[in-house]
């Protein structure tokens, strides 16, 4: 049997022409299978559109082929391809997008840890379009803490003492597509440690329960599962040995959380670009369309448009790394998910506000997006889980490298200023250096014991790293709007870093006033105030571009 030691998701990807073909297929589905009328009906009646989802997997469409390696019957798409297509699908409906994502997620333990025989069997079945898949990990009490699993897998021996399989007992909660899956990849505690197993629909003792009634993503199915003395043959244990489940999970978190970020991005873009912006052209108030009112555009649209552009830059940069580097990028996946899901949630909220009373009415679609997108801040690990991961790992990395991690980022940003293009590079470099000092200050003064301090550090880290990607992309594009967008986001980053730094230094009362004043002085936070210069002009230019106004 093939070992899964050191296994990762496969690298590679499609050429741009093939990727665009898949995107065009998704867009065609919005006109035929996933129409606005159908999507609103599924949401209103809380219907899981099983027939439509299965049609998406049929040989005529075969969207699931995107993420399956070529050797198992797929197209061999990479992280960038899956991000682009998932983002496009979630512009149509995040609920349907969740159902599609569940198939990827459920297949990942097999992709990463399965033997060749298991990959040929189970990934082959997915490729043929015969299988809805679910990822059965979350439990009612364990949540995202996979080390607290209560579902047990007890070894079953034959009369000669040979291991023939496992008997699983326990329950799972909040399982996407759990009520309809043809097979699930379930994580259970074996004597050697957490282990993934494949359990097929109809197996004796395996119950797929009625779906939960939900606030949003009502077109997806979210069901509890129970396992009562479910016998699983040895060949259905994923991998060549038990006890590797946590390692297999960790190997895909960077990828799966990046996919959730792409899902949130698609939903946020739909709320802004496909609903709020067209509405602003049509709605006339006080003698002119809302699109001409700068107070309206620069408050409710532009800041979110900028944040989503920054999110897209970071998602694309991380996807490219996943497709070219043999690394898990778990922290990067957490940053992408934390930043994008929170940004998309705020964007959907203000998109509702932008439509006034119509934003509250179902037929306009934006209130559905607002209900849907909130889940991206929760599933695949809540925002607070992501903050804990980001702050802990980046704090350790900063200390291990003696500050070199963020200092090198700052130096590279300084080098970009030599291009002469104004993309906020100096501001972001100053933010990175301030972050470095705050991390060291928090460590030396034992402030990292406070969870609120760690959350504040995580927010700083996420914004600085997203801003780094944003400025790099803007310099590469050298487009006037891209540069203005990067400068506006640099200001957003500067404001957050300044606020969080003061919270950390002053917030606990454990730091003497003189010491606090000294560290705040060395942070040179006043340097960040330079990012305000020209801010309104930049926002006006971006609004002109978004709304097609004469500048």
Secondary structure in CASP SS format (residue, H / E / C, confidence):
PFRMAT SS
TARGET T0000
AUTHOR 0000-0000-0000
METHOD secondary structure of the structure
MODEL  1
X C 1.00
X C 1.00
X C 1.00
X C 1.00
X C 1.00
X C 1.00
X C 1.00
X C 1.00
X C 1.00
X C 1.00
X C 1.00
X C 1.00
X C 1.00
X C 1.00
X C 1.00
X H 1.00
X H 1.00
X H 1.00
X H 1.00
X H 1.00
X H 1.00
X H 1.00
X H 1.00
X H 1.00
X H 1.00
X H 1.00
X H 1.00
X H 1.00
X H 1.00
X H 1.00
X H 1.00
X H 1.00
X C 1.00
X C 1.00
X C 1.00
X H 1.00
X H 1.00
X H 1.00
X H 1.00
X H 1.00
X H 1.00
X H 1.00
X H 1.00
X H 1.00
X H 1.00
X C 1.00
X C 1.00
X C 1.00
X C 1.00
X H 1.00
X H 1.00
X H 1.00
X H 1.00
X H 1.00
X H 1.00
X H 1.00
X H 1.00
X C 1.00
X C 1.00
X C 1.00
X C 1.00
X C 1.00
X H 1.00
X H 1.00
X H 1.00
X H 1.00
X H 1.00
X C 1.00
X C 1.00
X H 1.00
X H 1.00
X H 1.00
X C 1.00
X C 1.00
X C 1.00
X C 1.00
X C 1.00
X C 1.00
X H 1.00
X H 1.00
X H 1.00
X H 1.00
X H 1.00
X H 1.00
X H 1.00
X H 1.00
X H 1.00
X H 1.00
X H 1.00
X H 1.00
X H 1.00
X H 1.00
X C 1.00
X H 1.00
X H 1.00
X H 1.00
X H 1.00
X H 1.00
X H 1.00
X H 1.00
X H 1.00
X H 1.00
X H 1.00
X H 1.00
X H 1.00
X H 1.00
X H 1.00
X H 1.00
X H 1.00
X H 1.00
X H 1.00
X H 1.00
X H 1.00
X C 1.00
X C 1.00
X H 1.00
X H 1.00
X H 1.00
X H 1.00
X H 1.00
X H 1.00
X H 1.00
X H 1.00
X H 1.00
X H 1.00
X H 1.00
X H 1.00
X C 1.00
X C 1.00
X C 1.00
X C 1.00
X C 1.00
X E 1.00
X E 1.00
X E 1.00
X E 1.00
X C 1.00
X C 1.00
X C 1.00
X C 1.00
X C 1.00
X C 1.00
X C 1.00
X C 1.00
X C 1.00
X H 1.00
X H 1.00
X H 1.00
X C 1.00
X C 1.00
X C 1.00
X E 1.00
X E 1.00
X E 1.00
X E 1.00
X E 1.00
X E 1.00
X C 1.00
X C 1.00
X C 1.00
X C 1.00
X C 1.00
X E 1.00
X E 1.00
X E 1.00
X E 1.00
X E 1.00
X E 1.00
X E 1.00
X E 1.00
X E 1.00
X E 1.00
X E 1.00
X E 1.00
X E 1.00
X E 1.00
X C 1.00
X C 1.00
X C 1.00
X C 1.00
X C 1.00
X C 1.00
X E 1.00
X E 1.00
X E 1.00
X E 1.00
X E 1.00
X E 1.00
X E 1.00
X E 1.00
X C 1.00
X C 1.00
X E 1.00
X E 1.00
X E 1.00
X E 1.00
X E 1.00
X E 1.00
X E 1.00
X E 1.00
X C 1.00
X C 1.00
X C 1.00
X C 1.00
X C 1.00
X E 1.00
X E 1.00
X E 1.00
X E 1.00
X E 1.00
X E 1.00
X C 1.00
X C 1.00
X C 1.00
X C 1.00
X C 1.00
X C 1.00
X C 1.00
X C 1.00
X C 1.00
X C 1.00
X E 1.00
X E 1.00
X E 1.00
X E 1.00
X E 1.00
X E 1.00
X E 1.00
X E 1.00
X E 1.00
X E 1.00
X E 1.00
X E 1.00
X H 1.00
X H 1.00
X H 1.00
X E 1.00
X C 1.00
X C 1.00
X C 1.00
X C 1.00
X C 1.00
X C 1.00
X C 1.00
X H 1.00
X H 1.00
X H 1.00
X H 1.00
X H 1.00
X H 1.00
X H 1.00
X H 1.00
X H 1.00
X H 1.00
X H 1.00
X H 1.00
X H 1.00
X H 1.00
X H 1.00
X H 1.00
X H 1.00
X H 1.00
X H 1.00
X H 1.00
X H 1.00
X H 1.00
X H 1.00
X H 1.00
X H 1.00
X H 1.00
X H 1.00
X H 1.00
X H 1.00
X H 1.00
X H 1.00
X H 1.00
X H 1.00
X H 1.00
X H 1.00
X H 1.00
X H 1.00
X H 1.00
X C 1.00
X E 1.00
X E 1.00
X C 1.00
X C 1.00
X E 1.00
X E 1.00
X H 1.00
X H 1.00
X H 1.00
X C 1.00
X H 1.00
X H 1.00
X H 1.00
X H 1.00
X H 1.00
X H 1.00
X H 1.00
X H 1.00
X H 1.00
X H 1.00
X H 1.00
X H 1.00
X H 1.00
X H 1.00
X H 1.00
X H 1.00
X H 1.00
X H 1.00
X H 1.00
X H 1.00
X H 1.00
X H 1.00
X H 1.00
X H 1.00
X H 1.00
X H 1.00
X H 1.00
X H 1.00
X H 1.00
X H 1.00
X H 1.00
X C 1.00
X C 1.00
X C 1.00
X C 1.00
X C 1.00
X H 1.00
X H 1.00
X H 1.00
X H 1.00
X H 1.00
X H 1.00
X H 1.00
X H 1.00
X H 1.00
X H 1.00
X H 1.00
X H 1.00
X H 1.00
X H 1.00
X H 1.00
X H 1.00
X H 1.00
X H 1.00
X H 1.00
X H 1.00
X H 1.00
X H 1.00
X H 1.00
X H 1.00
X H 1.00
X C 1.00
X H 1.00
X H 1.00
X H 1.00
X H 1.00
X H 1.00
X C 1.00
X H 1.00
X H 1.00
X H 1.00
X C 1.00
X H 1.00
X H 1.00
X H 1.00
X H 1.00
X H 1.00
X H 1.00
X H 1.00
X H 1.00
X H 1.00
X H 1.00
X H 1.00
X H 1.00
X C 1.00
X C 1.00
X C 1.00
X C 1.00
X C 1.00
X H 1.00
X H 1.00
X H 1.00
X H 1.00
X H 1.00
X H 1.00
X H 1.00
X H 1.00
X H 1.00
X H 1.00
X H 1.00
X H 1.00
X H 1.00
X H 1.00
X H 1.00
X H 1.00
X H 1.00
X H 1.00
X C 1.00
X C 1.00
X C 1.00
X H 1.00
X H 1.00
X H 1.00
X H 1.00
X H 1.00
X H 1.00
X H 1.00
X H 1.00
X H 1.00
X H 1.00
X H 1.00
X H 1.00
X H 1.00
X H 1.00
X H 1.00
X H 1.00
X C 1.00
X C 1.00
X C 1.00
X C 1.00
X C 1.00
X H 1.00
X H 1.00
X H 1.00
X H 1.00
X H 1.00
X H 1.00
X H 1.00
X H 1.00
X H 1.00
X H 1.00
X H 1.00
X H 1.00
X H 1.00
X H 1.00
X H 1.00
X H 1.00
X H 1.00
X H 1.00
X H 1.00
X H 1.00
X C 1.00
X C 1.00
X H 1.00
X H 1.00
X H 1.00
X C 1.00
X H 1.00
X H 1.00
X H 1.00
X H 1.00
X H 1.00
X H 1.00
X H 1.00
X H 1.00
X H 1.00
X H 1.00
X H 1.00
X H 1.00
X H 1.00
X H 1.00
X H 1.00
X H 1.00
X H 1.00
X H 1.00
X H 1.00
X H 1.00
X H 1.00
X H 1.00
X H 1.00
X H 1.00
X H 1.00
X H 1.00
X H 1.00
X C 1.00
X C 1.00
X H 1.00
X H 1.00
X H 1.00
X H 1.00
X H 1.00
X H 1.00
X H 1.00
X H 1.00
X H 1.00
X H 1.00
X H 1.00
X H 1.00
X H 1.00
X H 1.00
X H 1.00
X H 1.00
X H 1.00
X H 1.00
X H 1.00
X H 1.00
X H 1.00
X H 1.00
X H 1.00
X H 1.00
X H 1.00
X H 1.00
X H 1.00
X C 1.00
X C 1.00
X C 1.00
X C 1.00
X C 1.00
X C 1.00
X H 1.00
X H 1.00
X H 1.00
X H 1.00
X H 1.00
X H 1.00
X H 1.00
X H 1.00
X H 1.00
X H 1.00
X H 1.00
X C 1.00
X H 1.00
X H 1.00
X H 1.00
X H 1.00
X H 1.00
X H 1.00
X H 1.00
X H 1.00
X C 1.00
X C 1.00
X H 1.00
X H 1.00
X H 1.00
X H 1.00
X H 1.00
X H 1.00
X H 1.00
X H 1.00
X H 1.00
X H 1.00
X H 1.00
X H 1.00
X H 1.00
X C 1.00
X C 1.00
X C 1.00
X C 1.00
END
